[in-house]
Amino acid sequence: MSAYSRTTITSIIVHDTPRTREFSACFYFVAIRLPTPYQLMLPGLPSGVASFISYMDETTTPVRAAGIITAPPKVKYCLYARKSTESEERQILSIDSQIKEMLLLAEKEGLDVVTMKRESHSAKETGQRPIFNEIVEEIRAGQYNGILTWAPDRISRNAGDLGKIVDLMDSGLLKDIRTYGQRFGNNPNEKFLLMILGSQAKLENDNKAVNVKRGLRSRCAMGWRPGQAPTGYLNEKHVDKKCQCRLDPKRAPVIKQMFEKVANEGWSGRKVYRWLKDIDFKTKNGKHLVLANIYILLRNPFYYGEFEYPVKSGVWYTGKHTPIITREVFDKVQLLLSDRYVSKTESKEFAFTKLFKCGYCGSGISADEKFKKLKDGGTNRHVYYFCTKARDIDCKNQPINETDLLSELNRLMDKIDLDELGVKKKLEDEMKRYNRFNIGVLGKKQKKFNQDVDIRNYAKYLLRDGTILEKRELLGCLKSKSILRDRKIILE
């Protein structure tokens, strides 16, 4: 017996019936170089089990020692839990429940889980999941060679990511994929099944998009506009009233007055804005309407009973919701807005726009140029920087001339710490290049210079005579927030 190796793999279900109890047991035996079959006789086994084991031992064909079966390589698993982006509470619950179930499976099956990865990201697009990409790289690095996950669609819902997994299996780097009810090893049939299940998940995604769009078109044909209702309406929360809306008793009358004041009294958008601020009108989200929102509301045909869906598709529907105004009032408002519309002039680029914030209201700083005729027939060009008043139309921040703004920036360069200026190294390199030019081309001897002073002077030179790109690059590297208030620049 010592010259032989015997392997006995047996699945037994034993029922020790009549009145006492029922035994149901599954035994797997792998015996190598067993000197005697009696070593398999475990104490306490029913007589039927012992007899069957003895019979199998006597009838098993012996295998030569040279053909001893080697144990398969050990698989190290990465537990991967994923859920598509949703509300935070549902997201956390879903991922935790996946991890809990898979850890129970790992404990039951004796799987070696070396790490856990969790991700809240859709698997619809290829290569867009950072955690999944990290797993692929770690498998290639040999940190683990198995994946433990709830279902195949947790790994991929697109062909690109699925192809990466199959390539890892083909190259032998990924040995095993375990899910709650399935196992996929590195063999043709199981890889084929994995690809089928992954393709099915992609098909579900594609069909879901088609079905949702079809359902939205059906809702539109019924007269109900999908999406968030505009200010003046409230969405119905009942499940059987999806996409339906009703009048907001608090805000709908104010919206109606807005249209009437523009149509009948000739109010401008800014006048409507001030009026809404005076009456402290707020949206259902608790915010005031800004000027741009007011013009969007005044141009929305939903308020007289029609809507376009999708927007700019040219497909119009008649809504079943209650209109706030009539079509005649809406047309009159559109005519007045069109008469007051001033087309945009050619866009101009200024050096210091979008680099500062208003110190009063927090809006951006814009610029405009003015030309003044001189007595001798010439003209002087003046550039002024001012608050856009996007957040407060009545902002009191005063405009500043570009000449005065440059003086403020020069004063700032004298006080600022050079480390605050993110381009310090670039300025140093530029100074060295300038010195090399003097020595190599002009033949001048290099002079010792105060590096601190020269860098500051170079920054002032860029502000005064540099190109617009150089000026913007210099100020854009400031690490602190730049505030313009009362014609003064403040760093926060």
Secondary structure, DSSP 8 states (H G I E B T S, - for coil): -TTEE-----------TTTT-----------SS-S-GGGG--TT--HHHHHHHHHHHHHS--EEGGG--------EEEEEEEE-S--HHHHHHHHHHHHHHHHHHHHHHT-EEEEEEEEE--SSSTT--HHHHHHHHHHHTTS-SEEEES-HHHH-SSHHHHHHHHHHHHTTS--EEE-SS-EEESSHHHHHHHHHHHHHHHHHHHHHHHHHHHHHHHHHHTT---S---TTEEE--SGGGTT-EEE-TTTHHHHHHHHHHHHHH---HHHHHHHHHHTT---TTS----HHHHHHHHT-GGGGTEEESSTTS--EEE--S--SS-HHHHHHHHHHHHHH----------SSTTS-EETTT--BEEEEEEEEE-TTS-EEEEEEEEE--SS-TT-----EEHHHHHHHHHHHHHHS-GGGBTTHHHHHHHHHHHHHHHHHTS--------HHHHHHHHHHHHHHHS-HHHHHHHHHTBSS-EEEETTEEEE-
